[in-house]
Amino acid sequence: MTEDLSIGSFQLPGRVLLAPMSGITDAPFRQLCLNSGASLAATEMTLSEPGFRSSPETLRRLNFEGFSGIRVIQIAGSEPSQMAAAARAAVAHGAQIVDINMGCPAKKVCRKLAGSALLKDEDLVKNILDAVVDAARIPVTLKIRTGWDPTRRNGVAIAQIAESAGVMALAVHGRTRACRYRGNAEYETIRAIKSTVTIPVFANGDIDTPAKAVEVMQRTGVDGVMIGRAARGQPWLFDQVSKFIQKKVHVTSPSMSERRDMILAHLDAMYRLYGECAGVRVARKHLVWYCQNLAGAEGFRFQAVRATSSTEQMQLTKNYFDRCLIEINSPAFNESFSGELRPWRKQQN
Ligand SMILES: Cc1cc2nc3c(=O)[nH]c(=O)nc-3n(C[C@H](O)[C@H](O)[C@H](O)COP(=O)(O)O)c2cc1C
């Protein structure tokens, strides 16, 4: 894999993208993933209804302060004129690429026939894509599922509509809307989509190791992969996957001291974005993910999720990883430590 990969005029440094995940891929986590080898990281989705467009939550999601990557804003909605307005608003907020979410099965989105529910109505999909491409005047990308349900896998038709509308890249989650997160992702429809269009296609769904990423790329012929849940607690996975795709090189996970410093910087960035109180709350889930499979994690988790101040949470985290560092050479630690790439637990949401 040596050819360059571009979206419009933006050349990507690699082929591994962070999947947008509401409540997780905020600015600090996106920056961390980019620093750790991700090539592109879109914002969490922002809803196109006027009432949502300027809500404090949306404005927080659009915050690019100190962000060094290509600025991709994801929008979701079902009304072409509102989606066009949302695309213009995204550009005004500094977007360099507008990404459309037609891949999310969340009730909040599907109730309004947006997200993956849109895949049912191909005419509406066309109208939305035409409106957004026309309004944005910057590259537009699209995230879809393979179809509405297993009997209506119309991903290929949607991909053709997207390419004709001027969409410049596609990410495809290998499940239908009806599958939600159940079962395993299937890649056959992604292969069919890739063989139909000429724009870059990224495979998404259940990719959690460098080997799986390469296997999916070989099976589908896609240009790259998009990783979501497996990145939680191990942002360095991007570098590992990227190097394995590029050079078949195995990159080891960071040392305990590298992890400690990375996590402390991540905590600090969250406190700065959300403020102390909300920052401490948002940080809890990341700390739980960071210590999964590490020795003594239970005690640390118990304390870290109850910490109420940033100073306390930082200190607990520092102490825990310092302890891991000291104990790393003890036989007991090595027996219970399995902090290399591990399968993440499938989440049913
Ligand atoms: C908590 C959570 C939030 C998500 N939020 C979004 C979102 O805002 N926009 C979107 O396009 N997809 C969203 N997704 C879907 C992911 O981008 C991705 O398609 C899905 O998790 C499958 O990839 P994975 O198996 O690598 O996690 C979300 C997924 C999760 C688990």
The ligand as an ORCA input file, in Angstrom:
! r2SCAN-3c Opt
* xyz 0 1
  C     -21.064      5.158     21.832
  C     -21.121      5.256     20.333
  C     -21.437      6.461     19.731
  C     -21.509      6.561     18.338
  N     -21.762      7.784     17.766
  C     -21.715      7.925     16.415
  C     -21.816      9.208     15.812
  O     -21.962     10.247     16.473
  N     -21.753      9.262     14.446
  C     -21.591      8.142     13.674
  O     -21.545      8.243     12.447
  N     -21.469      6.926     14.235
  C     -21.507      6.791     15.571
  N     -21.289      5.559     16.137
  C     -20.967      4.395     15.281
  C     -19.439      4.251     15.103
  O     -18.920      5.336     14.381
  C     -19.077      2.962     14.373
  O     -19.697      2.969     13.112
  C     -19.490      1.697     15.121
  O     -19.130      1.770     16.487
  C     -18.856      0.449     14.490
  O     -17.458      0.543     14.494
  P     -16.541     -0.245     15.597
  O     -16.939     -1.682     15.555
  O     -15.132     -0.001     15.172
  O     -16.872      0.376     16.934
  C     -21.249      5.434     17.529
  C     -20.904      4.221     18.146
  C     -20.839      4.118     19.524
  C     -20.427      2.797     20.153
*
